[in-house]
Amino acid sequence: MLVLAFVLSHLLRRRRVYYLPEASASLLIGLIVGGLASVSNAQKSTRRWFNFREELFFLFLLPPIIFQSGFSLAPKPFFSNFGAIITFAIVGTLIASIVTGVLVYLAGLIHLVYRMPLVECMMFGALVSATDPVTVLSIFQELGTDVNLYALVFGESVLNDAMAISLYRTMASLRTNASSQNIFVVILRFLENFFGSMSTGVGAGFISALLFKYSTLGVENLYNLESCLFVLFPYFSYMLAEGFGLSGIVSILFTGIVMKRYTFSNLSEDSQRFTAALFHLLSSLAETFVFIYMGFDIAMERQSWSHIGFIFFSVIFILVARAANVFSCAFLVNMVRPPQRQISRQYQQALWYSGLRGAMAFALALQSVHDLPDGHGQTILSATISIVVLTVLLIGGSTSTMLEALHVVGDGNDGRRPSLEDQENYEGNNNAGNIELGNEEGTSTTSKFKLKLQEIQKNTPSLAALDRNYLTPFFTSQNGDSDDDEHGPNGAPRRSNELQDLESHGLPARETG
């Protein structure tokens, strides 16, 4: 099935068939093979051989996927949109989780769907709030969307996985200790889990950067040892966080971001090529296997289809919650952004449409089967699997049509895109705080609030300046920018990334001395 999935995805990409993306093809292969096995006499033996263990999933399949998500971030678009990404990932995911959970609970009260307690509804809202746009992003790359839109979609999906895990675990702990906790304790536990896991991952990444900077393994031609240590550090971060009772997935995500930014440039060229290719390989295998297994599991397992109304309305509720997430967060971001960097209505609609669900939602739904009694977890798993299938097949297959209709791809892109000079000025300086959004003397309350937010942003040190002036010189052996200026996410040379950035901004791609 894996061989067939990779060959088929290659043929589809070569022929530019966007109606059946790679994830959709893997899912369909699992559905077909599982359907054939379920009608054959070998169903029990096939099910026993293909039995899926939750420990295997969380220890060996999810970590490479999550680490590669953080490791493959393009730094400049990511950090220039960092405030917006944080807003969508943290505030937006919280909004989506609450809206979904409350809608499911209220629908249960009026007997529209299967009724569950409020805490369990909030757990369901948390696990389905994690987006997985692997299908959408591959189409974004093929069609040539704006780098800022790509960074927003990708950055949000990377960070909201961590947010969803922390929210889910917080709600699960609230359910088991409901009598001894109030809302403030819940919030405190969530902040402790999320930021504790993030700090563990960032700390492990910085330790690895210093280790490779001063050990000079590449100079001594110890490439094998260098590569082994680089591969082991993400799992060191994962196990360290789990040992402290935190989230290993959240930790390994931020370890990937930090290691790509600082540790990767301290490796020798041979180790850089090997580790970049290895993590890309492991992530591709794990993600393809997850989608195949989801299709196989749907066809083989007896799902809880008795609550079909719960599944139907859950799909509607997550669309409503996604809209509340995107449009409210875009409003907040646009309040502090200068006019030339506003998130346009077309981009907001593209963000809303790119909210697919995938491996993370499926993983947390599997865990809910053990966490929730009385068949509630099985109902949540069936609903989550249905949501994943519908979003991957329907939304993923129609993404290219939607992007072209919104005019955010190719030459017809009329969204608000900054010039290359504007983006560089925005990254390097605090120019956003120097641009006035309103010059009327009688400013309204909203305008005053905008000006106040701008003043705060103006007085806040730039993240790019902090990175350039302090972090990069301290943690890397380079004097200038880090490895991401020389290599792309998979070790590609710098020239190709520069040409791609120039072309994406509508500027002529030419050789420079």
Helices and strands as residue ranges (DSSP letters): H 2-14, H 22-39, H 43-49, H 54-56, I 57-61, H 62-71, H 75-80, H 82-86, I 87-92, H 93-109, H 118-127, H 134-143, H 147-176, G 178-180, H 183-215, H 223-243, H 248-258, I 259-263, G 264-266, H 269-300, G 305-307, H 308-336, G 339-341, H 345-353, H 359-371, H 376-390, I 391-395, H 396-405, G 410-412, H 420-428, G 431-434, H 445-459, H 463-466, I 467-471, H 472-475, G 483-485, H 494-504
